[in-house]
Amino acid sequence: MRAARVRSHPPAATERFIVAQRSEPAYLGLLRSGELERRVRLALDELESCTVCPRDCRVDRLHAVPPHGELGALLEAERIAGQAPKRIVAAHIAKGTSCFTGRYARVSSAFAHLGEEDGLRGWNGSGTIFFSFCNLRCVFCQNWDISQAGEGREVRAPDLAEMMLDLQERGCHNINFVTPEHVVPQLLEGLLLAAGAGLRLPLVYNTSAYDSLRSLELLDGVVDVYMPDFKYWDPAKARRYVKAEDYPEVARRTIREMHRQVGPLLFDRDGLAVRGLLVRHLVMPGGLEDAREIFRFLAAQVSPDTYVNVMEQYYPAGAVEEGNHPELCRRPDEREILAAREIAEAEGLRRFDERWRRIGSLSG
C-alpha cells in the first residue's frame, strides 16, 4: 500500500508562484562555506546570558545541563482529572528561565505529520519535531502537555540530527520545527550535524511569531518556509491570553523580517511548498476585530500575496474552563468563520490555504 500522490495544484498557487525546478535548501550553501558552523557558535554564545527570544531573561542556559545519567530521560506531567497537566521543570534549570529549557532542547516527539497544510504534508507527511515548552503562556493551548507542562526528553545535538535524518529516510517532504523560538541555537547545532550527514530537505520554522530579531538574523538563509501564527492584535488581549503584552508588536516586526528573508510562498509542480512565508491565524470566539487588524497589516505592510491559513479549529483547551476565561469556552460559530474569511478578502489578501490534496491508499 502507498499514499496517493496527487499532482494538481493548490488553488492559491497561480503560475507566478510555481517554480519550474526545486533548488537545494539554502543552508547547504552555508554549510559548504563554513557560515553555518559560524552561526552555530554565535547562537550558542547567546545562551550564556540568554536573549534568544523576546523575554530577554539573561539567565545562563549554556551551563544548565542535567546530571550524568538524566539526559534523555522522559519527563511526563502529572495529570489530575479536570485540571491541565502540571509543569515539569528540571532541577538544573536556572530560576527565571521563562522557557524552562537549559543547554539542551527538550523534544516531545518527531513524526510524519499528515495534519499540516497540504503544501507541507504532501503525500508522505511533514517531518515534524515538537519542541517542549514555549515562551508564551497561551491559556487556550491545545498542546498544553507539551508547550506548558513540558513533556519530553532533553536531547543533544547528535540526537536531534538523527531525528531529522530519520524523518528524511521515511520520505517526509520537509523538516518542520514546532515551537522553536527558545531553542534556535540548539536547532542550528543539530542542523549542522544533520546537513553534514546528508540532510537535504527544506526547513519549516513553525512559530508563534514571538521571536527575537537576533534569532531571525541567525536563521537568515537557513529557513526555507516561515510559518508564524499571528494570534492577537490587541495588547490587552495578548497580556490576558498569551501573557505577553508586547506580543502584537513583536509579531509585526518578526513577520515583516520573515517576509524580507523568503518572500511570498512558492510551490513546485507537485504542489509542495518550496520557500516563502505562510501566516496562520486561528479564528477565536469574539475575535473578529483582531482578525481585521491582522489581515489589514498583512495586506498593507507585508504583501497582498501573503499566503494565509484562516484556521477554524479552535476549541476550549488548556486552562480554559467555565470558571476561567468563560468568554473562550465555545468554538467560533459558522458566522464568525465566514466573516473572518470575508474580512481577509476585503482587506486585500488574495491567497488562502484550502484543503485540496486527497491522501488515501492505493494498492501497489
CORPEQUI-V68894 format. One line per field, one symbol per residue. ss: DSSP state (@ for helix, = for strand, . for the rest). phi: phi as a letter, one per 30 degrees, with the letter a starting at -180 (. if undefined). burial: + if it has 24 or more other C-alpha atoms within 12 Angstrom, else -. A space follows every 10 residues. Layout:
BEGIN
ss->???
phi->???
burial->???
END
This chain:
BEGIN
ss->.==....... ....@@@=.. ......@@@@ @@@.@@@@@@ @@@@@@@@@. .......... .......... ....=..... .......... .......... ....====== ===....@@@ @....===== =......... ...@@@@... .====.@@@@ @@@@@@@@@. ...=====.. ...@@@@@@@ @@@@@@.... .======... ..@@@@@@@. ....=====. ....@@@@@@ @.....@@@@ @@@@@@@@@@ @@.=.==... ..======== ==.....@@@ @@@@@@@@@@ @@....==== =......... =..=.@@@.. ...@@@@@@@ @@@@@@.... ==........ ==..
phi->.bddcccdcd edddedcccd bdcdeddddd dddjdddddd ddddddddbd bdbddhdhcd cdcdcdeejc djddccddcb eibdeddccd dddddjddch bcdcdccdab adcccdeedc dhccjcdccd ddiadcbddc edcedcdcdi dkbdbdeddd dddddddddd jddaccdchc ecbedddddd deddddcjdb ddccccbdic cdddddddcd icdcbcbdcd dbcdeddddd cbiaddeedd dddddddede dciddcbcdc iddcakcbcc bddcdicddd eedddddddd ccaddedbcd cccdbdaicd aedbhddcda dddddddddd dddedddjdb bbdbdbcdcb bcdk
burial->-----+--++ -++---++-- ----++++-+ +----++-++ -+++++++++ +++++++-++ ++-+++---- ++--+++--- ---+++++++ -+++--++++ ++++++++++ ++++-+++++ ++++++++++ ++++++++++ +-++++++++ ++++++++++ ++++++++-- ++++++++++ ++++++++++ ++++++--++ ++++++++++ ++++++-+++ ++++++++++ ++++--++-- ++++++++++ +++++++++- ++++++++++ ++++++++++ ++++++++-+ +++++++++- -+++++++++ ++-+++++++ -------+-- ++---++-++ +-+++-++++ +++-+-++-- ----
END
